[in-house]
């Protein structure tokens, strides 16, 4: 009896499916910040310092740091990038972030994540938030702009928001990235 290719196919098929599922049809440039700010655009109030990209302290290694100065620092500083999701089933994106008060009124700063200008995440009210991961579900293909931001209330509030490991992957428990997605979820629970 000749050996058949069927056992080999049965072993390789799940591996090929797993590789195809993680490729997601999208690409974030420099999502681990190994090349500093390459691929990212900074926008912040004029009194804020530009974002920095320290070589250590990330989750792990390099990361992006957006920070506000002490002294009437109200506003929002962001790093952003435009990318395409080409997978017809949509893409899942993961972001690591942390938040820390440097010298500020309690709960006056927060991490915000936007997709195409729509707010998708506001971090919990806290003065120190260690590295956390959030996953977002982009339900359809298209061009997206992600904004990773530090939002500050009026007053003398110095904060830092840090970001790392921005990339496409399979995520458990994703957060819908647009309001239309929330409507879809809500419709599942209506009488």
C-alpha positions as CSV (number, residue, x, y, z in Angstrom):
1,X,0.0,0.0,0.0
2,X,1.3,3.4,-0.9
3,X,1.3,6.2,1.7
4,X,-1.3,8.9,0.9
5,X,-1.0,12.6,1.2
6,X,-4.1,12.7,3.3
7,X,-2.4,12.4,6.7
8,X,0.0,15.2,5.8
9,X,-2.8,17.4,4.6
10,X,-4.7,16.8,7.8
11,X,-1.7,17.9,9.8
12,X,-0.9,21.0,7.7
13,X,-4.4,22.3,7.2
14,X,-4.9,23.6,10.7
15,X,-1.5,25.3,10.6
16,X,-2.3,27.0,7.4
17,X,-5.7,28.2,8.7
18,X,-4.0,29.6,11.9
19,X,-1.4,31.5,9.8
20,X,-4.1,32.9,7.5
21,X,-6.2,33.9,10.5
22,X,-3.5,35.9,12.1
23,X,-2.4,37.8,8.9
24,X,-5.8,39.7,9.0
25,X,-5.2,41.5,5.7
26,X,-3.8,44.6,7.5
27,X,-0.5,46.1,8.6
28,X,0.5,48.6,11.2
29,X,3.9,50.2,10.5
30,X,6.2,50.1,13.5
31,X,3.5,49.0,16.0
32,X,6.2,48.0,18.6
33,X,8.0,51.3,18.2
34,X,11.3,49.6,17.5
35,X,12.0,52.4,14.9
36,X,10.9,55.2,17.2
37,X,8.1,57.3,15.7
38,X,8.5,56.0,12.2
39,X,5.0,55.5,10.6
40,X,3.3,57.6,13.3
41,X,2.0,61.3,13.2
42,X,2.0,63.4,16.3
43,X,-0.7,66.0,17.1
44,X,-0.8,67.9,20.4
45,X,-1.5,71.3,21.9
46,X,1.3,73.8,21.3
47,X,2.5,73.8,24.9
48,X,3.0,70.0,25.0
49,X,6.3,68.4,24.3
50,X,6.5,66.0,21.3
51,X,5.9,62.3,21.9
52,X,9.0,60.3,22.9
53,X,9.9,56.8,22.1
54,X,12.1,55.4,24.9
55,X,14.3,52.4,24.3
56,X,13.2,50.6,27.4
57,X,10.2,50.5,29.8
58,X,7.7,49.3,27.3
59,X,5.8,46.1,27.3
60,X,8.6,45.1,26.7
61,X,11.4,47.2,25.1
62,X,10.6,50.3,23.2
63,X,7.3,52.1,23.4
64,X,5.6,55.4,22.6
65,X,5.1,58.0,25.3
66,X,2.6,61.0,25.1
67,X,2.8,63.4,28.0
68,X,1.4,66.7,29.1
69,X,3.3,69.4,30.9
70,X,2.4,70.7,34.3
71,X,0.6,74.1,34.0
72,X,-2.7,74.6,32.2
73,X,-2.2,71.4,30.1
74,X,-5.8,70.9,29.0
75,X,-6.3,69.1,25.7
76,X,-5.4,66.0,23.9
77,X,-2.1,64.7,22.5
78,X,-2.2,61.8,20.0
79,X,-0.1,59.7,17.8
80,X,-1.9,58.4,14.8
81,X,-1.5,56.1,11.8
82,X,-3.7,55.3,8.7
83,X,-3.8,51.7,7.6
84,X,-6.0,49.4,5.4
85,X,-7.9,46.4,6.5
86,X,-8.3,44.2,3.4
87,X,-9.8,41.1,5.0
88,X,-13.4,40.8,3.8
89,X,-14.4,39.6,7.3
90,X,-12.7,42.6,9.1
91,X,-9.7,42.8,11.3
92,X,-8.9,42.6,15.0
93,X,-6.4,45.0,16.4
94,X,-4.7,44.9,19.8
95,X,-3.2,47.8,21.7
96,X,-1.2,47.8,25.0
97,X,-1.5,51.0,27.0
98,X,-0.7,52.4,30.4
99,X,-1.5,55.7,32.2
100,X,0.2,57.5,35.0
101,X,-0.3,60.8,36.9
102,X,3.0,62.8,37.0
103,X,1.7,65.7,39.0
104,X,-2.1,66.2,38.6
105,X,-5.5,66.4,40.1
106,X,-7.0,62.9,40.7
107,X,-8.7,61.4,37.7
108,X,-8.0,64.3,35.4
109,X,-6.2,62.3,32.7
110,X,-7.2,59.3,30.6
111,X,-6.1,57.2,27.6
112,X,-8.4,57.5,24.6
113,X,-8.4,55.4,21.4
114,X,-10.1,56.6,18.2
115,X,-10.9,55.0,14.9
116,X,-11.6,57.4,12.1
117,X,-12.4,60.1,14.7
118,X,-14.9,57.9,16.5
119,X,-14.1,57.3,20.2
120,X,-13.6,53.6,20.8
121,X,-12.0,53.5,24.3
122,X,-11.7,55.7,27.4
123,X,-9.5,54.2,30.1
124,X,-10.9,53.7,33.6
125,X,-10.7,56.6,36.1
126,X,-7.5,56.0,38.0
127,X,-4.2,57.8,38.7
128,X,-2.0,54.8,37.9
129,X,-2.9,52.1,35.4
130,X,-0.2,49.5,34.6
131,X,0.1,47.9,31.2
132,X,-3.3,46.8,30.0
133,X,-4.3,45.3,26.6
134,X,-7.5,46.2,24.6
135,X,-8.6,44.5,21.5
136,X,-10.8,46.2,18.8
137,X,-13.0,44.5,16.2
138,X,-13.0,46.3,12.8
139,X,-16.0,44.6,11.3
140,X,-15.5,45.5,7.7
141,X,-12.6,46.1,5.3
142,X,-11.6,49.7,4.6
143,X,-9.2,52.4,5.4
144,X,-8.9,53.4,9.1
145,X,-7.0,55.9,11.1
146,X,-6.1,54.9,14.6
147,X,-5.5,57.7,17.2
148,X,-3.8,56.8,20.5
149,X,-4.3,59.7,22.8
150,X,-3.8,61.2,26.2
151,X,-6.8,63.4,27.2
152,X,-6.3,66.0,30.0
153,X,-8.9,68.1,31.9
154,X,-8.4,71.8,32.5
155,X,-6.0,72.7,35.2
156,X,-2.3,72.1,36.1
157,X,-2.3,68.4,35.2
158,X,0.8,66.5,34.2
159,X,0.2,63.0,32.9
160,X,1.8,60.4,30.7
161,X,0.1,57.7,28.4
162,X,2.2,54.9,27.0
163,X,1.5,52.7,24.0
164,X,3.0,49.5,22.7
165,X,2.4,46.4,20.6
166,X,-0.1,47.9,18.2
167,X,-0.9,45.2,15.7
168,X,-3.3,42.8,14.2
169,X,-4.0,39.5,15.8
170,X,-6.8,37.3,16.9
171,X,-8.2,38.7,20.1
172,X,-10.6,37.3,22.6
173,X,-13.3,39.6,23.8
174,X,-12.9,42.4,21.2
175,X,-14.4,45.9,21.6
176,X,-16.4,47.1,18.6
177,X,-14.6,50.0,17.1
178,X,-17.6,52.0,15.9
179,X,-21.0,53.1,17.0
180,X,-22.7,51.1,14.3
181,X,-21.2,48.0,15.7
182,X,-22.8,48.7,19.1
183,X,-26.2,49.1,17.5
184,X,-25.7,45.6,16.0
185,X,-24.9,44.2,19.4
186,X,-27.8,46.0,21.1
187,X,-30.2,44.7,18.4
188,X,-29.4,41.1,19.6
189,X,-30.9,41.8,23.0
190,X,-34.1,43.7,22.1
191,X,-37.5,42.1,22.6
